[in-house]
Amino acid sequence: MPTLEPLPGRRVGDLALDFTLKDLNNQTHRLKDMRGKQVVHVVFWATWCVPCLQEIPTLRAVREKYHDRGLEILGIVINLSQTVDGVRAAARDLKLNYPILWDDGGEVQDRYGVSSIPQNVLIGRDGVIRYTGTSLPRNYETLLDSLLKEDGAARTAGRSPAGAH
């Protein structure tokens, strides 16, 4: 019996909507290029958002711990009342160890339906969204560990891994 591939979308079980953005060093990052290779944690954030800043130590630590196993974190800046230079200075001061992407015009923010921040989107190697929420998932490292053990084969849309919300 054939299985259906997940459809593109922004909810758990959907194939994550692709995007291409440049980081603060003008390097291009395309989500689709990471499919089959990396688990990706996308976080929409701003320098003026206190809960966003409170997540940063955890994000720095998990990137350091899991990057060699295939985790990438992409911080997408909500560019409301922010400048590239201001975000660059904040990223340096906060010692961010993951790419910070500039969503000029807010197109990716709109496509992902981001209405409050931080907005976290955890994507498996297969490109399927496993978690979305305004906080880090419960048992975050346990979930990361299980996702990093999976291969990049796409799941069927009807299945949801343990720990997904």
C-alpha positions in Angstrom: 0.0 0.0 0.0 1.5 3.4 -1.0 2.2 5.9 1.7 1.7 9.6 1.3 4.5 12.1 1.7 3.8 14.9 4.2 2.5 18.0 2.6 4.3 21.3 3.0 3.1 23.4 5.9 3.9 24.9 9.3 2.3 22.4 11.8 3.6 19.2 13.4 3.6 16.4 10.8 3.9 18.8 7.9 7.0 19.1 5.6 8.6 22.3 6.8 8.1 25.2 4.4 11.4 25.9 2.6 13.1 29.2 2.8 16.3 30.8 1.8 17.8 33.6 3.9 21.1 35.2 4.4 22.9 35.4 7.7 24.5 38.5 9.3 27.7 37.6 7.3 25.8 37.5 4.0 26.1 33.7 3.8 23.0 32.0 2.3 21.1 29.3 4.2 18.5 27.2 2.5 16.4 24.9 4.7 15.8 22.4 1.9 19.6 21.9 1.6 19.6 20.5 5.2 16.9 17.9 4.5 18.2 14.4 4.9 21.4 15.6 6.6 20.5 17.6 9.7 18.0 18.1 12.5 17.1 21.8 12.3 15.8 24.0 15.2 14.5 27.2 13.8 13.8 29.9 16.4 12.1 33.2 15.5 13.4 35.9 17.9 14.3 39.5 18.6 16.9 41.2 20.7 14.2 43.1 22.7 12.3 39.9 23.6 13.1 38.8 27.1 11.8 35.2 26.8 13.9 34.9 23.6 17.0 36.0 25.4 16.3 33.6 28.3 16.4 30.6 25.8 19.7 31.6 24.3 22.0 29.9 27.0 20.1 26.6 26.4 20.3 27.0 22.6 24.0 27.7 22.8 24.6 24.7 25.0 22.6 22.2 22.8 24.2 23.4 19.6 27.7 22.9 21.2 26.7 19.5 22.4 24.8 18.2 19.4 26.2 20.0 16.3 28.7 17.3 15.5 25.9 14.8 15.6 23.8 16.7 13.0 21.9 19.5 14.8 21.8 23.0 13.3 20.0 25.9 15.0 18.9 28.8 12.8 17.9 32.0 14.5 15.6 34.1 12.4 15.4 37.7 13.4 12.0 39.4 13.6 13.3 42.7 12.2 10.7 44.9 13.9 12.5 47.8 15.5 15.9 46.2 14.8 18.8 46.8 12.5 21.3 44.4 11.1 24.1 46.2 12.9 22.2 46.1 16.2 21.5 42.4 15.9 25.1 41.8 14.9 26.3 43.5 18.1 23.8 41.6 20.2 24.8 38.3 18.6 28.4 39.0 19.4 27.6 40.1 23.0 25.4 37.1 23.6 28.2 34.8 22.1 25.7 33.2 19.7 27.3 30.1 18.1 24.6 29.5 15.5 23.6 31.4 12.3 21.4 34.4 12.7 19.3 34.9 9.6 17.8 38.2 8.5 14.1 37.9 7.3 14.0 41.1 5.4 10.3 42.1 5.0 9.1 39.3 7.3 8.2 36.8 4.5 9.3 33.7 6.3 7.8 34.9 9.6 4.5 35.4 7.7 4.7 32.0 6.0 5.2 30.3 9.3 2.4 32.2 10.9 4.6 33.7 13.7 2.4 35.9 15.9 4.5 35.7 19.1 8.1 35.1 19.9 10.1 33.2 20.6 8.6 30.7 18.2 10.5 27.4 18.0 10.2 24.9 15.2 12.0 21.6 15.5 12.4 19.8 12.2 13.6 16.2 11.8 16.3 15.1 9.3 13.4 14.1 7.0 12.2 17.8 6.8 9.1 17.0 8.9 8.1 19.4 11.7 8.2 17.6 15.0 7.5 20.4 17.4 6.3 24.0 17.3 5.8 26.3 20.3 6.7 29.5 22.1 8.9 27.7 24.5 11.5 24.9 24.2 9.8 21.4 24.1 9.6 19.5 27.4 12.4 17.0 27.5 14.1 19.0 24.8 17.4 17.1 24.9 15.7 13.7 24.9 13.7 14.7 21.9 16.8 16.0 20.1 18.7 12.8 20.9 15.9 10.6 19.4 15.6 12.9 16.3 19.4 12.7 15.8 19.2 8.9 15.8 16.7 8.8 13.0 17.7 8.6 9.3 16.5 11.2 6.8 13.7 9.1 5.2 10.4 10.9 5.2 7.7 9.8 7.5 4.0 9.4 6.7 2.0 12.5 7.7 -0.3 10.5 10.0 2.5 9.3 12.3 3.8 11.5 15.1 6.9 10.7 17.2 6.8 10.4 20.9 7.3 13.7 22.6 5.9 15.8 19.7 3.2 18.4 20.6 
